[in-house]
Amino acid sequence: MVELLVEGTGYEIAGVQRGDVYNTIVIKTINTVDSGDTIVVDLTKYGISATGLMGVRGDVQTVGNSVVSQSDPTTAVAAGSVTLTLTGATNDATTIFVRGFAVPNLGSEV
């Protein structure tokens, strides 16, 4: 069943790497996600410009997290939020890396 995953139950933000030029959001899903499930992330909440998405990479952990294969989600950006539609998963965990240009002049406020 395809579903919209909710932060805190379906996925978590595992970390945010902040830089002068770009930031990277690391997203970790629970181990029961399937292809077609979606995640919506507000880029600006993590210091990424609303129009600054640079790229997305996904890895699926299968067979009890012992096998990892690249499986990039499809993406759509609207109003500063990115919708990630997962691919390659069947009751698996997924790690997603979202990279985008940093919002200028935010300093340590973010």
Secondary structure as a PSIPRED ss2 file (coil, helix, strand):
# PSIPRED VFORMAT (PSIPRED V4.0)

   1 M C   1.000  0.000  0.000
   2 V C   1.000  0.000  0.000
   3 E C   1.000  0.000  0.000
   4 L E   0.000  0.000  1.000
   5 L C   1.000  0.000  0.000
   6 V C   1.000  0.000  0.000
   7 E E   0.000  0.000  1.000
   8 G C   1.000  0.000  0.000
   9 T C   1.000  0.000  0.000
  10 G C   1.000  0.000  0.000
  11 Y E   0.000  0.000  1.000
  12 E E   0.000  0.000  1.000
  13 I E   0.000  0.000  1.000
  14 A E   0.000  0.000  1.000
  15 G E   0.000  0.000  1.000
  16 V E   0.000  0.000  1.000
  17 Q E   0.000  0.000  1.000
  18 R C   1.000  0.000  0.000
  19 G C   1.000  0.000  0.000
  20 D C   1.000  0.000  0.000
  21 V C   1.000  0.000  0.000
  22 Y E   0.000  0.000  1.000
  23 N E   0.000  0.000  1.000
  24 T E   0.000  0.000  1.000
  25 I E   0.000  0.000  1.000
  26 V E   0.000  0.000  1.000
  27 I E   0.000  0.000  1.000
  28 K E   0.000  0.000  1.000
  29 T E   0.000  0.000  1.000
  30 I C   1.000  0.000  0.000
  31 N C   1.000  0.000  0.000
  32 T C   1.000  0.000  0.000
  33 V E   0.000  0.000  1.000
  34 D E   0.000  0.000  1.000
  35 S C   1.000  0.000  0.000
  36 G C   1.000  0.000  0.000
  37 D C   1.000  0.000  0.000
  38 T E   0.000  0.000  1.000
  39 I E   0.000  0.000  1.000
  40 V E   0.000  0.000  1.000
  41 V E   0.000  0.000  1.000
  42 D E   0.000  0.000  1.000
  43 L H   0.000  1.000  0.000
  44 T H   0.000  1.000  0.000
  45 K H   0.000  1.000  0.000
  46 Y H   0.000  1.000  0.000
  47 G C   1.000  0.000  0.000
  48 I E   0.000  0.000  1.000
  49 S E   0.000  0.000  1.000
  50 A E   0.000  0.000  1.000
  51 T E   0.000  0.000  1.000
  52 G E   0.000  0.000  1.000
  53 L E   0.000  0.000  1.000
  54 M E   0.000  0.000  1.000
  55 G E   0.000  0.000  1.000
  56 V E   0.000  0.000  1.000
  57 R E   0.000  0.000  1.000
  58 G E   0.000  0.000  1.000
  59 D E   0.000  0.000  1.000
  60 V E   0.000  0.000  1.000
  61 Q E   0.000  0.000  1.000
  62 T E   0.000  0.000  1.000
  63 V C   1.000  0.000  0.000
  64 G C   1.000  0.000  0.000
  65 N C   1.000  0.000  0.000
  66 S C   1.000  0.000  0.000
  67 V E   0.000  0.000  1.000
  68 V E   0.000  0.000  1.000
  69 S E   0.000  0.000  1.000
  70 Q E   0.000  0.000  1.000
  71 S C   1.000  0.000  0.000
  72 D C   1.000  0.000  0.000
  73 P C   1.000  0.000  0.000
  74 T E   0.000  0.000  1.000
  75 T E   0.000  0.000  1.000
  76 A E   0.000  0.000  1.000
  77 V E   0.000  0.000  1.000
  78 A E   0.000  0.000  1.000
  79 A C   1.000  0.000  0.000
  80 G C   1.000  0.000  0.000
  81 S E   0.000  0.000  1.000
  82 V E   0.000  0.000  1.000
  83 T E   0.000  0.000  1.000
  84 L E   0.000  0.000  1.000
  85 T E   0.000  0.000  1.000
  86 L C   1.000  0.000  0.000
  87 T C   1.000  0.000  0.000
  88 G C   1.000  0.000  0.000
  89 A C   1.000  0.000  0.000
  90 T E   0.000  0.000  1.000
  91 N E   0.000  0.000  1.000
  92 D E   0.000  0.000  1.000
  93 A E   0.000  0.000  1.000
  94 T E   0.000  0.000  1.000
  95 T E   0.000  0.000  1.000
  96 I E   0.000  0.000  1.000
  97 F E   0.000  0.000  1.000
  98 V E   0.000  0.000  1.000
  99 R E   0.000  0.000  1.000
 100 G E   0.000  0.000  1.000
 101 F E   0.000  0.000  1.000
 102 A E   0.000  0.000  1.000
 103 V C   1.000  0.000  0.000
 104 P C   1.000  0.000  0.000
 105 N C   1.000  0.000  0.000
 106 L C   1.000  0.000  0.000
 107 G H   0.000  1.000  0.000
 108 S H   0.000  1.000  0.000
 109 E H   0.000  1.000  0.000
 110 V C   1.000  0.000  0.000
